Amino acid sequence: MKPINLYIFIEKGRASVYGIGTYIKELIESIGNDVIYLTVIHLHDEPVIKMEETDGIRYWHIPDTIETVPYLNYEAHYKQYYRNIIYLIQLYMPVAERLVFHINYAQDKSLAEILKKTFDCKLVFTIHCLSWSFSLSGNITQFRQILTTQGTSLDDSFKKSITEAYQKEKNFFEKMDRIICLSDNTQKIIQDDYQIKPDKLTVLYNGLTDNKPIAKKTILRQKYHIPDIPVILFAGRLDNIKGLAYVLRAFKIVLNTQPHCHMIIAGNGTFDTYMKECEDIWMHVTWTGLIDKNKLYDLYFVADIGIMPSLHEQCSYVAIEMMMHGVPLIASTSTGLCEMVEDGVTGLHIPVVEHPDKVEIDSDLLAEKMLYLLQNPEETKKMGKNARKRYEEKYSSKIFRKNMLEFYRSLF
């Protein structure tokens, strides 16, 4: 069988540092180069064009245009940029058969259009997020209300921006041959709300390379000067969407009943906002800031409980990392998290409550969930073992590789 010629696009920016960057890294490492001829194209990257090959995989680094032409608008500028990329692909493409272009950014509408016009190819897109999720904190109820609003109420600029972003996304999705959804929840939204045909949609969970700790938990606790008391771990960006304020409010309640426990918050962001929530319990909380992966993985191994009350997620790598390290996780029922964590089996659910204009989490109920795990250590350990098993069955790099290779083959 002839190899598939796969081109994966990645953009320089914040998203490439977080989830999308991890996704592409794992994708490259998982599929290898045995049945797929792979080229990774870094957009808006180096100041000069650079092409290199490592282990049979080609890496292209393509800068943005040197200077934006003043009379061109943003869309025209990027059409010009993407045309230049097409010229490069045509010039250096060794084989023009069984072509797949895998896009990871929905804003690349012009790129999708010109690829389809130029090549006999398959266009694939992975949904890492939906634009309205950030503006509405994942509130699907409010999103649907905005879409069905009729008449003069659409004069509201905020509602217009949501509607316009939705329509652009919908148009982009319609140009794809296949769309990868990272959760069943997202697949249902794309099918029901964006009216994309189900035969275009495939659910494929993220996968992550296994990490085997090299030190015992007791040694790691000594290394990081962590006392021999239960540790609750929050890992992620410090912003509203991750629900950290609810965590700190709940932890204050927990300390009233069980003062001998500690919380570690690993991540970067708006510290001042959350330090206010931490008032009077500072000595029970450790803030690490942004730390490298090896240290973060040490903390996963040390933690007794993980907590992730995000207001929206797709297929969270933090949740996968927790499961990989056997950490029972208290996770919100938002989007993909609800199906990642099995309530009462690998962790506990904390409901996200949707109102017409906001979403929230009940900190009192969250405190109850935390106390349950703290006060039932044997049950907590059992959930941790189940979490590790779920990682092996659903989210390992081995499973991810198998699923992605089958998916690419199915395109032809």
Long-range contacts (C-beta under 8 A, 24 or more apart in sequence): 1-35, 2-97, 2-98, 3-35, 3-36, 3-37, 3-98, 4-35, 4-36, 4-37, 4-98, 4-100, 4-408, 4-409, 4-411, 4-412, 5-36, 5-37, 5-39, 5-93, 5-94, 5-95, 5-96, 5-97, 5-98, 5-99, 5-100, 6-31, 6-36, 6-37, 6-38, 6-39, 6-100, 6-102, 6-408, 7-39, 7-40, 7-41, 7-89, 7-99, 7-100, 7-101, 7-102, 8-38, 8-39, 8-40, 8-41, 8-102, 8-104, 9-41, 9-43, 9-101, 9-102, 9-103, 9-104, 9-105, 9-108, 9-111, 10-40, 10-41, 10-42, 10-43, 10-104, 11-42, 11-43, 11-44, 11-104, 11-105, 12-42, 12-43, 12-44, 12-45, 13-44, 15-105, 15-128, 18-237, 19-128, 19-314, 19-316, 19-317, 20-104, 20-105, 20-128, 22-206, 22-208, 22-317, 23-104, 23-126, 23-128, 23-206, 24-104, 26-206, 26-207, 26-208, 26-209, 26-397, 26-400, 27-400, 27-404, 28-57, 29-209, 29-397, 30-207, 30-397, 30-400, 30-401, 30-404, 31-401, 31-404, 31-405, 31-408, 32-401, 33-57, 35-405, 36-405, 36-408, 37-94, 37-95, 41-85, 41-89, 43-85, 49-88, 51-92, 60-88, 60-92, 62-88, 75-110, 78-110, 78-111, 79-110, 79-114, 82-108, 82-110, 82-111, 82-114, 83-114, 85-111, 86-114, 86-115, 86-118, 90-118, 96-120, 98-412, 100-124, 100-408, 100-411, 102-126, 103-176, 104-128, 106-131, 106-168, 106-169, 106-172, 106-173, 108-172, 109-168, 109-171, 109-172, 109-175, 112-172, 112-175, 112-176, 113-175, 116-175, 122-177, 122-178, 122-411, 122-412, 123-175, 123-176, 123-177, 123-178, 124-176, 124-177, 124-178, 124-179, 124-180, 124-411, 125-172, 125-173, 125-176, 125-178, 125-179, 125-180, 126-179, 126-180, 126-182, 127-179, 127-180, 127-181, 127-182, 127-186, 127-190, 127-314, 128-182, 128-314, 129-312, 129-314, 130-169, 130-186, 130-189, 131-165, 131-166, 131-168, 131-169, 132-162, 132-165, 132-166, 133-312, 133-335, 134-241, 135-161, 135-162, 135-165, 136-162, 137-240, 137-241, 137-311, 137-312, 137-358, 137-359, 138-241, 138-311, 138-312, 138-334, 138-335, 138-352, 138-359, 139-354, 139-355, 139-358, 139-359, 140-189, 140-354, 141-354, 141-355, 141-356, 142-354, 142-356, 142-357, 143-193, 144-193, 145-356, 147-193, 166-194, 169-194, 170-194, 170-195, 170-196, 173-200, 176-200, 177-411, 178-202, 178-407, 178-411, 180-204, 180-407, 182-206, 182-314, 182-315, 182-336, 183-314, 183-315, 183-335, 183-336, 183-339, 183-340, 184-339, 185-335, 185-336, 185-338, 185-339, 186-314, 186-335, 186-336, 202-407, 204-400, 204-403, 204-404, 204-407, 205-315, 205-394, 205-395, 205-399, 205-400, 205-403, 206-315, 206-317, 206-320, 206-395, 206-400, 207-320, 207-395, 207-396, 207-397, 207-398, 207-399, 207-400, 207-401, 207-403, 208-317, 208-320, 208-321, 208-324, 208-391, 208-395, 208-396, 208-397, 208-400, 209-397, 210-324, 210-396, 210-397, 211-297, 211-321, 211-324, 211-325, 213-297, 213-298, 213-301, 213-325, 215-298, 215-301, 217-301, 217-302, 220-298, 220-301, 220-302, 221-302, 223-298, 224-298, 224-299, 224-302, 226-262, 226-264, 226-302, 227-262, 229-260, 229-261, 229-262, 230-258, 230-260, 230-261, 230-262, 230-304, 230-305, 230-374, 230-377, 231-261, 231-262, 231-263, 231-264, 231-302, 231-303, 231-304, 231-305, 232-261, 232-262, 232-263, 232-264, 232-303, 232-304, 232-305, 232-306, 232-307, 232-370, 233-263, 233-264, 233-266, 233-299, 233-300, 233-302, 233-303, 233-305, 233-306, 233-307, 233-322, 233-327, 234-263, 234-264, 234-265, 234-266, 234-267, 234-306, 234-307, 234-308, 235-266, 235-267, 235-296, 235-299, 235-300, 235-306, 235-308, 235-318, 235-321, 235-322, 236-266, 236-267, 236-308, 236-310, 236-318, 237-267, 237-268, 237-269, 238-265, 238-267, 238-268, 238-269, 238-270, 238-271, 238-273, 238-274, 239-269, 239-270, 240-311, 241-310, 241-311, 241-312, 242-267, 242-308, 242-309, 242-310, 242-311, 243-308, 243-309, 243-310, 243-311, 243-332, 243-361, 244-274, 244-277, 245-273, 245-274, 245-277, 246-309, 246-360, 246-361, 246-363, 246-366, 247-307, 247-309, 247-366, 248-274, 248-277, 248-278, 248-281, 248-285, 249-277, 249-363, 249-366, 250-363, 250-364, 250-366, 250-367, 250-370, 251-281, 251-284, 251-285, 251-367, 251-370, 252-280, 252-281, 253-363, 253-364, 253-367, 254-367, 254-370, 254-371, 254-374, 255-281, 255-284, 257-371, 258-371, 258-374, 258-375, 259-284, 261-374, 262-286, 264-288, 264-299, 264-303, 266-291, 266-296, 266-299, 296-321, 297-321, 297-325, 300-324, 300-325, 300-327, 301-325, 303-327, 304-373, 304-374, 304-377, 304-380, 305-329, 305-330, 305-370, 305-373, 305-374, 305-380, 306-330, 306-347, 307-331, 307-370, 308-332, 308-337, 309-350, 309-352, 309-361, 309-366, 310-334, 310-337, 311-352, 311-359, 311-361, 313-337, 315-340, 316-340, 320-391, 320-395, 322-387, 323-387, 323-388, 323-390, 323-391, 323-395, 324-388, 324-391, 324-395, 325-388, 326-384, 326-385, 326-387, 326-388, 327-384, 327-387, 328-373, 328-380, 328-383, 328-384, 328-387, 329-387, 330-366, 330-369, 330-370, 330-373, 332-361, 341-387, 342-386, 342-390, 344-383, 345-383, 345-386, 346-383, 346-386, 346-387, 346-390, 347-383, 347-387, 348-372, 348-373
